[in-house]
Amino acid sequence: MGRDRRHGAVADAAGFGWAVAVIGAAEALIAIWVITGWAPVAAAAVQTAAIVAMNAGGLWRARCLIADPAGMILQNAAFLMLAWVAAGVIHGL
């Protein structure tokens, strides 16, 4: 898993740069989990918790390194909306 310099700098400044490979592996496992269709609400909840934690850490400790904080939040909110739609919790969109 190659490390993007900008993302690496944010992760380092946020205090979890040491865990970038672990986070990447966990994200890959979550993707496999979602593809299997097993416990979709739990998968969406885990993904939501992970994104909220990573975004909060980045904004709290490395905001100056994030090129577009509002855009990051908007993109992740859209992604999470799709995760919850796929989990069957949000209907009619």
N, CA, C and O atoms as a printed pandas DataFrame, in Angstrom:
     atom_number atom_name residue_name chain_id  residue_number  x_coord  y_coord  z_coord
0              1         N          MET        A               1    0.841   -1.169    0.000
1              2        CA          MET        A               1    0.000    0.000    0.000
2              3         C          MET        A               1    0.890    1.237    0.000
3              4         O          MET        A               1    1.536    1.560    0.997
4              5         N          GLY        A               2    0.908    1.917   -1.134
5              6        CA          GLY        A               2    1.701    3.140   -1.228
6              7         C          GLY        A               2    1.096    4.238   -0.380
7              8         O          GLY        A               2   -0.116    4.293   -0.172
8              9         N          ARG        A               3    1.946    5.092    0.093
9             10        CA          ARG        A               3    1.499    6.155    0.985
10            11         C          ARG        A               3    1.577    7.492    0.267
11            12         O          ARG        A               3    2.660    7.917   -0.134
12            13         N          ASP        A               4    0.446    8.155    0.101
13            14        CA          ASP        A               4    0.384    9.488   -0.481
14            15         C          ASP        A               4    1.049   10.459    0.491
15            16         O          ASP        A               4    0.752   10.448    1.685
16            17         N          ARG        A               5    1.950   11.301   -0.021
17            18        CA          ARG        A               5    2.695   12.203    0.870
18            19         C          ARG        A               5    1.792   13.130    1.673
19            20         O          ARG        A               5    2.006   13.331    2.869
20            21         N          ARG        A               6    0.785   13.692    1.015
21            22        CA          ARG        A               6   -0.112   14.627    1.705
22            23         C          ARG        A               6   -0.906   13.904    2.785
23            24         O          ARG        A               6   -1.016   14.388    3.911
24            25         N          HIS        A               7   -1.457   12.753    2.441
25            26        CA          HIS        A               7   -2.195   11.990    3.440
26            27         C          HIS        A               7   -1.272   11.525    4.562
27            28         O          HIS        A               7   -1.655   11.499    5.732
28            29         N          GLY        A               8   -0.072   11.164    4.190
29            30        CA          GLY        A               8    0.909   10.755    5.196
30            31         C          GLY        A               8    1.244   11.875    6.162
31            32         O          GLY        A               8    1.380   11.647    7.364
32            33         N          ALA        A               9    1.377   13.093    5.634
33            34        CA          ALA        A               9    1.685   14.247    6.491
34            35         C          ALA        A               9    0.534   14.529    7.453
35            36         O          ALA        A               9    0.760   14.828    8.626
36            37         N          VAL        A              10   -0.692   14.436    6.959
37            38        CA          VAL        A              10   -1.860   14.648    7.823
38            39         C          VAL        A              10   -1.908   13.558    8.893
39            40         O          VAL        A              10   -2.118   13.855   10.069
40            41         N          ALA        A              11   -1.717   12.307    8.497
41            42        CA          ALA        A              11   -1.750   11.197    9.458
42            43         C          ALA        A              11   -0.648   11.360   10.506
43            44         O          ALA        A              11   -0.881   11.130   11.692
44            45         N          ASP        A              12    0.547   11.756   10.071
45            46        CA          ASP        A              12    1.643   11.974   11.021
46            47         C          ASP        A              12    1.300   13.091   12.006
47            48         O          ASP        A              12    1.496   12.946   13.213
48            49         N          ALA        A              13    0.785   14.211   11.479
49            50        CA          ALA        A              13    0.451   15.347   12.334
50            51         C          ALA        A              13   -0.699   15.021   13.278
51            52         O          ALA        A              13   -0.743   15.529   14.399
52            53         N          ALA        A              14   -1.624   14.185   12.839
53            54        CA          ALA        A              14   -2.768   13.804   13.670
54            55         C          ALA        A              14   -2.389   12.759   14.714
55            56         O          ALA        A              14   -3.176   12.462   15.613
56            57         N          GLY        A              15   -1.197   12.206   14.597
57            58        CA          GLY        A              15   -0.718   11.254   15.591
58            59         C          GLY        A              15   -0.983    9.800   15.282
59            60         O          GLY        A              15   -0.775    8.939   16.136
60            61         N          PHE        A              16   -1.443    9.506   14.066
61            62        CA          PHE        A              16   -1.656    8.095   13.735
62            63         C          PHE        A              16   -0.937    7.684   12.459
63            64         O          PHE        A              16   -1.352    6.747   11.777
64            65         N          GLY        A              17    0.145    8.391   12.142
65            66        CA          GLY        A              17    0.938    8.037   10.966
66            67         C          GLY        A              17    1.523    6.640   11.051
67            68         O          GLY        A              17    1.688    5.962   10.037
68            69         N          TRP        A              18    1.835    6.215   12.264
69            70        CA          TRP        A              18    2.381    4.881   12.481
70            71         C          TRP        A              18    1.388    3.797   12.073
71            72         O          TRP        A              18    1.782    2.659   11.822
72            73         N          ALA        A              19    0.102    4.145   12.006
73            74        CA          ALA        A              19   -0.931    3.147   11.765
74            75         C          ALA        A              19   -1.515    3.190   10.357
75            76         O          ALA        A              19   -2.541    2.560   10.099
76            77         N          VAL        A              20   -0.881    3.923    9.443
77            78        CA          VAL        A              20   -1.455    4.087    8.108
78            79         C          VAL        A              20   -1.662    2.737    7.418
79            80         O          VAL        A              20   -2.711    2.517    6.812
80            81         N          ALA        A              21   -0.705    1.850    7.495
81            82        CA          ALA        A              21   -0.849    0.536    6.850
82            83         C          ALA        A              21   -1.974   -0.268    7.507
83            84         O          ALA        A              21   -2.724   -0.959    6.817
84            85         N          VAL        A              22   -2.093   -0.183    8.817
85            86        CA          VAL        A              22   -3.157   -0.899    9.534
86            87         C          VAL        A              22   -4.518   -0.331    9.139
87            88         O          VAL        A              22   -5.467   -1.080    8.907
88            89         N          ILE        A              23   -4.607    1.004    9.063
89            90        CA          ILE        A              23   -5.858    1.643    8.659
90            91         C          ILE        A              23   -6.225    1.231    7.233
91            92         O          ILE        A              23   -7.388    0.940    6.952
92            93         N          GLY        A              24   -5.246    1.206    6.339
93            94        CA          GLY        A              24   -5.497    0.780    4.958
94            95         C          GLY        A              24   -5.995   -0.650    4.889
95            96         O          GLY        A              24   -6.928   -0.956    4.147
96            97         N          ALA        A              25   -5.369   -1.528    5.665
97            98        CA          ALA        A              25   -5.800   -2.927    5.693
98            99         C          ALA        A              25   -7.212   -3.047    6.271
99           100         O          ALA        A              25   -8.023   -3.831    5.778
100          101         N          ALA        A              26   -7.503   -2.268    7.318
101          102        CA          ALA        A              26   -8.842   -2.299    7.910
102          103         C          ALA        A              26   -9.886   -1.803    6.911
103          104         O          ALA        A              26  -10.979   -2.363    6.828
104          105         N          GLU        A              27   -9.556   -0.759    6.156
105          106        CA          GLU        A              27  -10.487   -0.254    5.138
106          107         C          GLU        A              27  -10.736   -1.311    4.059
107          108         O          GLU        A              27  -11.861   -1.460    3.583
108          109         N          ALA        A              28   -9.693   -2.040    3.675
109          110        CA          ALA        A              28   -9.860   -3.107    2.685
110          111         C          ALA        A              28  -10.764   -4.213    3.232
111          112         O          ALA        A              28  -11.601   -4.750    2.508
112          113         N          LEU        A              29  -10.594   -4.546    4.497
113          114        CA          LEU        A              29  -11.448   -5.566    5.116
114          115         C          LEU        A              29  -12.899   -5.092    5.205
115          116         O          LEU        A              29  -13.824   -5.879    5.005
116          117         N          ILE        A              30  -13.097   -3.802    5.507
117          118        CA          ILE        A              30  -14.460   -3.266    5.540
118          119         C          ILE        A              30  -15.082   -3.357    4.150
119          120         O          ILE        A              30  -16.264   -3.675    4.022
120          121         N          ALA        A              31  -14.302   -3.082    3.112
121          122        CA          ALA        A              31  -14.814   -3.190    1.740
122          123         C          ALA        A              31  -15.251   -4.621    1.434
123          124         O          ALA        A              31  -16.310   -4.837    0.844
124          125         N          ILE        A              32  -14.446   -5.585    1.832
125          126        CA          ILE        A              32  -14.809   -6.992    1.631
126          127         C          ILE        A              32  -16.081   -7.314    2.407
127          128         O          ILE        A              32  -16.963   -8.009    1.904
128          129         N          TRP        A              33  -16.169   -6.806    3.632
129          130        CA          TRP        A              33  -17.354   -7.010    4.466
130          131         C          TRP        A              33  -18.596   -6.480    3.757
131          132         O          TRP        A              33  -19.619   -7.163    3.700
132          133         N          VAL        A              34  -18.509   -5.274    3.220
133          134        CA          VAL        A              34  -19.648   -4.674    2.527
134          135         C          VAL        A              34  -20.033   -5.512    1.309
135          136         O          VAL        A              34  -21.217   -5.748    1.070
136          137         N          ILE        A              35  -19.056   -5.956    0.551
137          138        CA          ILE        A              35  -19.322   -6.747   -0.657
138          139         C          ILE        A              35  -20.035   -8.061   -0.315
139          140         O          ILE        A              35  -20.869   -8.533   -1.088
140          141         N          THR        A              36  -19.712   -8.645    0.829
141          142        CA          THR        A              36  -20.356   -9.914    1.208
142          143         C          THR        A              36  -21.833   -9.727    1.555
143          144         O          THR        A              36  -22.618  -10.670    1.462
144          145         N          GLY        A              37  -22.211   -8.509    1.953
145          146        CA          GLY        A              37  -23.597   -8.251    2.314
146          147         C          GLY        A              37  -23.969   -8.709    3.711
147          148         O          GLY        A              37  -25.137   -8.631    4.092
148          149         N          TRP        A              38  -23.006   -9.182    4.481
149          150        CA          TRP        A              38  -23.263   -9.669    5.827
150          151         C          TRP        A              38  -23.364   -8.485    6.793
151          152         O          TRP        A              38  -22.470   -7.640    6.810
152          153         N          ALA        A              39  -24.403   -8.407    7.575
153          154        CA          ALA        A              39  -24.620   -7.380    8.603
154          155         C          ALA        A              39  -24.346   -5.971    8.063
155          156         O          ALA        A              39  -23.444   -5.283    8.541
156          157         N          PRO        A              40  -25.132   -5.547    7.062
157          158        CA          PRO        A              40  -24.856   -4.268    6.410
158          159         C          PRO        A              40  -24.964   -3.050    7.327
159          160         O          PRO        A              40  -24.226   -2.080    7.151
160          161         N          VAL        A              41  -25.867   -3.088    8.296
161          162        CA          VAL        A              41  -25.992   -1.943    9.211
162          163         C          VAL        A              41  -24.745   -1.835   10.086
163          164         O          VAL        A              41  -24.246   -0.736   10.328
164          165         N          ALA        A              42  -24.252   -2.955   10.550
165          166        CA          ALA        A              42  -23.023   -2.940   11.350
166          167         C          ALA        A              42  -21.839   -2.462   10.509
167          168         O          ALA        A              42  -20.988   -1.721   11.002
168          169         N          ALA        A              43  -21.778   -2.880    9.248
169          170        CA          ALA        A              43  -20.694   -2.436    8.361
170          171         C          ALA        A              43  -20.760   -0.928    8.156
171          172         O          ALA        A              43  -19.733   -0.251    8.192
172          173         N          ALA        A              44  -21.959   -0.400    7.942
173          174        CA          ALA        A              44  -22.107    1.051    7.768
174          175         C          ALA        A              44  -21.731    1.784    9.051
175          176         O          ALA        A              44  -21.127    2.856    8.996
176          177         N          ALA        A              45  -22.076    1.227   10.187
177          178        CA          ALA        A              45  -21.738    1.848   11.467
178          179         C          ALA        A              45  -20.232    1.872   11.698
179          180         O          ALA        A              45  -19.681    2.876   12.150
180          181         N          VAL        A              46  -19.574    0.766   11.388
181          182        CA          VAL        A              46  -18.115    0.708   11.540
182          183         C          VAL        A              46  -17.448    1.695   10.588
183          184         O          VAL        A              46  -16.522    2.403   10.985
184          185         N          GLN        A              47  -17.903    1.752    9.341
185          186        CA          GLN        A              47  -17.335    2.692    8.381
186          187         C          GLN        A              47  -17.563    4.131    8.835
187          188         O          GLN        A              47  -16.671    4.970    8.712
188          189         N          THR        A              48  -18.752    4.418    9.359
189          190        CA          THR        A              48  -19.054    5.764    9.856
190          191         C          THR        A              48  -18.124    6.131   11.009
191          192         O          THR        A              48  -17.562    7.226   11.034
192          193         N          ALA        A              49  -17.965    5.225   11.951
193          194        CA          ALA        A              49  -17.084    5.489   13.090
194          195         C          ALA        A              49  -15.648    5.725   12.635
195          196         O          ALA        A              49  -14.973    6.621   13.141
196          197         N          ALA        A              50  -15.183    4.928   11.685
197          198        CA          ALA        A              50  -13.810    5.084   11.195
198          199         C          ALA        A              50  -13.619    6.432   10.509
199          200         O          ALA        A              50  -12.632    7.123   10.764
200          201         N          ILE        A              51  -14.551    6.809    9.644
201          202        CA          ILE        A              51  -14.413    8.080    8.925
202          203         C          ILE        A              51  -14.530    9.262    9.877
203          204         O          ILE        A              51  -13.766   10.220    9.767
204          205         N          VAL        A              52  -15.475    9.207   10.809
205          206        CA          VAL        A              52  -15.618   10.300   11.771
206          207         C          VAL        A              52  -14.339   10.441   12.603
207          208         O          VAL        A              52  -13.863   11.555   12.822
208          209         N          ALA        A              53  -13.792    9.331   13.059
209          210        CA          ALA        A              53  -12.566    9.375   13.862
210          211         C          ALA        A              53  -11.387    9.934   13.058
211          212         O          ALA        A              53  -10.641   10.781   13.548
212          213         N          MET        A              54  -11.227    9.452   11.820
213          214        CA          MET        A              54  -10.108    9.940   11.005
214          215         C          MET        A              54  -10.271   11.414   10.653
215          216         O          MET        A              54   -9.304   12.174   10.701
216          217         N          ASN        A              55  -11.488   11.820   10.299
217          218        CA          ASN        A              55  -11.729   13.223    9.962
218          219         C          ASN        A              55  -11.532   14.115   11.179
219          220         O          ASN        A              55  -10.913   15.175   11.083
220          221         N          ALA        A              56  -12.052   13.691   12.316
221          222        CA          ALA        A              56  -11.906   14.493   13.537
222          223         C          ALA        A              56  -10.438   14.640   13.918
223          224         O          ALA        A              56   -9.984   15.732   14.261
224          225         N          GLY        A              57   -9.699   13.535   13.857
225          226        CA          GLY        A              57   -8.272   13.599   14.172
226          227         C          GLY        A              57   -7.519   14.508   13.220
227          228         O          GLY        A              57   -6.672   15.297   13.638
228          229         N          GLY        A              58   -7.831   14.393   11.943
229          230        CA          GLY        A              58   -7.168   15.241   10.956
230          231         C          GLY        A              58   -7.506   16.708   11.137
231          232         O          GLY        A              58   -6.623   17.563   11.061
232          233         N          LEU        A              59   -8.770   17.010   11.376
233          234        CA          LEU        A              59   -9.178   18.412   11.561
234          235         C          LEU        A              59   -8.640   18.988   12.865
235          236         O          LEU        A              59   -8.282   20.164   12.932
236          237         N          TRP        A              60   -8.587   18.165   13.885
237          238        CA          TRP        A              60   -8.130   18.640   15.189
238          239         C          TRP        A              60   -6.629   18.873   15.200
239          240         O          TRP        A              60   -6.165   19.896   15.703
240          241         N          ARG        A              61   -5.862   17.933   14.649
241          242        CA          ARG        A              61   -4.408   17.990   14.782
242          243         C          ARG        A              61   -3.678   18.455   13.531
243          244         O          ARG        A              61   -2.506   18.821   13.612
244          245         N          ALA        A              62   -4.340   18.451   12.372
245          246        CA          ALA        A              62   -3.611   18.757   11.124
246          247         C          ALA        A              62   -4.447   19.574   10.149
247          248         O          ALA        A              62   -4.266   19.455    8.937
248          249         N          ARG        A              63   -5.349   20.396   10.650
249          250        CA          ARG        A              63   -6.234   21.165    9.775
250          251         C          ARG        A              63   -5.464   21.979    8.744
251          252         O          ARG        A              63   -5.894   22.087    7.596
252          253         N          CYS        A              64   -4.333   22.550    9.140
253          254        CA          CYS        A              64   -3.552   23.392    8.224
254          255         C          CYS        A              64   -2.982   22.594    7.053
255          256         O          CYS        A              64   -2.611   23.188    6.041
256          257         N          LEU        A              65   -2.902   21.290    7.157
257          258        CA          LEU        A              65   -2.366   20.450    6.088
258          259         C          LEU        A              65   -3.444   19.928    5.143
259          260         O          LEU        A              65   -3.131   19.354    4.100
260          261         N          ILE        A              66   -4.701   20.124    5.502
261          262        CA          ILE        A              66   -5.809   19.633    4.674
262          263         C          ILE        A              66   -6.184   20.743    3.699
263          264         O          ILE        A              66   -6.597   21.826    4.114
264          265         N          ALA        A              67   -6.042   20.476    2.419
265          266        CA          ALA        A              67   -6.245   21.506    1.396
266          267         C          ALA        A              67   -7.658   22.070    1.403
267          268         O          ALA        A              67   -7.834   23.278    1.248
268          269         N          ASP        A              68   -8.662   21.229    1.577
269          270        CA          ASP        A              68  -10.056   21.666    1.518
270          271         C          ASP        A              68  -10.857   20.937    2.598
271          272         O          ASP        A              68  -11.531   19.948    2.309
272          273         N          PRO        A              69  -10.786   21.424    3.843
273          274        CA          PRO        A              69  -11.491   20.717    4.923
274          275         C          PRO        A              69  -12.990   20.574    4.685
275          276         O          PRO        A              69  -13.557   19.511    4.939
276          277         N          ALA        A              70  -13.636   21.633    4.200
277          278        CA          ALA        A              70  -15.080   21.557    3.954
278          279         C          ALA        A              70  -15.383   20.536    2.862
279          280         O          ALA        A              70  -16.345   19.776    2.969
280          281         N          GLY        A              71  -14.566   20.520    1.818
281          282        CA          GLY        A              71  -14.750   19.542    0.747
282          283         C          GLY        A              71  -14.557   18.121    1.245
283          284         O          GLY        A              71  -15.281   17.213    0.835
284          285         N          MET        A              72  -13.576   17.922    2.134
285          286        CA          MET        A              72  -13.340   16.597    2.705
286          287         C          MET        A              72  -14.575   16.123    3.464
287          288         O          MET        A              72  -15.010   14.980    3.318
288          289         N          ILE        A              73  -15.131   17.017    4.275
289          290        CA          ILE        A              73  -16.319   16.654    5.051
290          291         C          ILE        A              73  -17.497   16.367    4.125
291          292         O          ILE        A              73  -18.225   15.396    4.332
292          293         N          LEU        A              74  -17.687   17.190    3.122
293          294        CA          LEU        A              74  -18.792   16.985    2.182
294          295         C          LEU        A              74  -18.659   15.661    1.430
295          296         O          LEU        A              74  -19.635   14.924    1.293
296          297         N          GLN        A              75  -17.457   15.359    0.943
297          298        CA          GLN        A              75  -17.233   14.099    0.227
298          299         C          GLN        A              75  -17.487   12.899    1.131
299          300         O          GLN        A              75  -18.112   11.921    0.718
300          301         N          ASN        A              76  -17.002   12.979    2.359
301          302        CA          ASN        A              76  -17.196   11.858    3.275
302          303         C          ASN        A              76  -18.650   11.733    3.711
303          304         O          ASN        A              76  -19.135   10.621    3.918
304          305         N          ALA        A              77  -19.358   12.860    3.856
305          306        CA          ALA        A              77  -20.785   12.797    4.181
306          307         C          ALA        A              77  -21.563   12.130    3.049
307          308         O          ALA        A              77  -22.457   11.323    3.302
308          309         N          ALA        A              78  -21.226   12.463    1.803
309          310        CA          ALA        A              78  -21.896   11.831    0.658
310          311         C          ALA        A              78  -21.601   10.333    0.630
311          312         O          ALA        A              78  -22.500    9.525    0.397
312          313         N          PHE        A              79  -20.349    9.965    0.865
313          314        CA          PHE        A              79  -19.981    8.548    0.902
314          315         C          PHE        A              79  -20.756    7.813    1.993
315          316         O          PHE        A              79  -21.277    6.722    1.763
316          317         N          LEU        A              80  -20.830    8.416    3.181
317          318        CA          LEU        A              80  -21.536    7.761    4.281
318          319         C          LEU        A              80  -23.035    7.668    4.015
319          320         O          LEU        A              80  -23.678    6.701    4.422
320          321         N          MET        A              81  -23.587    8.656    3.340
321          322        CA          MET        A              81  -25.006    8.581    2.961
322          323         C          MET        A              81  -25.221    7.354    2.077
323          324         O          MET        A              81  -26.182    6.609    2.268
324          325         N          LEU        A              82  -24.333    7.146    1.118
325          326        CA          LEU        A              82  -24.437    5.974    0.251
326          327         C          LEU        A              82  -24.273    4.679    1.039
327          328         O          LEU        A              82  -24.947    3.688    0.758
328          329         N          ALA        A              83  -23.381    4.687    2.019
329          330        CA          ALA        A              83  -23.189    3.492    2.851
330          331         C          ALA        A              83  -24.478    3.134    3.582
331          332         O          ALA        A              83  -24.849    1.963    3.669
332          333         N          TRP        A              84  -25.165    4.163    4.111
333          334        CA          TRP        A              84  -26.407    3.908    4.843
334          335         C          TRP        A              84  -27.552    3.547    3.908
335          336         O          TRP        A              84  -28.433    2.775    4.286
336          337         N          VAL        A              85  -27.556    4.094    2.691
337          338        CA          VAL        A              85  -28.550    3.686    1.693
338          339         C          VAL        A              85  -28.323    2.217    1.339
339          340         O          VAL        A              85  -29.272    1.435    1.288
340          341         N          ALA        A              86  -27.068    1.845    1.094
341          342        CA          ALA        A              86  -26.745    0.456    0.751
342          343         C          ALA        A              86  -27.095   -0.497    1.890
343          344         O          ALA        A              86  -27.458   -1.650    1.655
344          345         N          ALA        A              87  -26.983   -0.007    3.130
345          346        CA          ALA        A              87  -27.321   -0.850    4.291
346          347         C          ALA        A              87  -28.823   -0.997    4.461
347          348         O          ALA        A              87  -29.281   -1.804    5.270
348          349         N          GLY        A              88  -29.597   -0.219    3.701
349          350        CA          GLY        A              88  -31.049   -0.318    3.772
350          351         C          GLY        A              88  -31.683    0.510    4.876
351          352         O          GLY        A              88  -32.865    0.343    5.175
352          353         N          VAL        A              89  -30.912    1.397    5.482
353          354        CA          VAL        A              89  -31.439    2.214    6.573
354          355         C          VAL        A              89  -32.131    3.461    6.040
355          356         O          VAL        A              89  -33.151    3.889    6.580
356          357         N          ILE        A              90  -31.576    4.044    4.980
357          358        CA          ILE        A              90  -32.152    5.240    4.377
358          359         C          ILE        A              90  -32.833    4.804    3.081
359          360         O          ILE        A              90  -32.229    4.135    2.242
360          361         N          HIS        A              91  -34.083    5.187    2.933
361          362        CA          HIS        A              91  -34.877    4.786    1.771
362          363         C          HIS        A              91  -35.370    6.013    1.007
363          364         O          HIS        A              91  -35.439    7.111    1.561
364          365         N          GLY        A              92  -35.704    5.824   -0.240
365          366        CA          GLY        A              92  -36.390    6.855   -1.017
366          367         C          GLY        A              92  -35.514    7.959   -1.541
367          368         O          GLY        A              92  -36.014    9.046   -1.831
368          369         N          LEU        A              93  -34.224    7.724   -1.674
369          370        CA          LEU        A              93  -33.358    8.760   -2.246
370          371         C          LEU        A              93  -33.198    8.566   -3.730
371          372         O          LEU        A              93  -32.503    9.344   -4.383
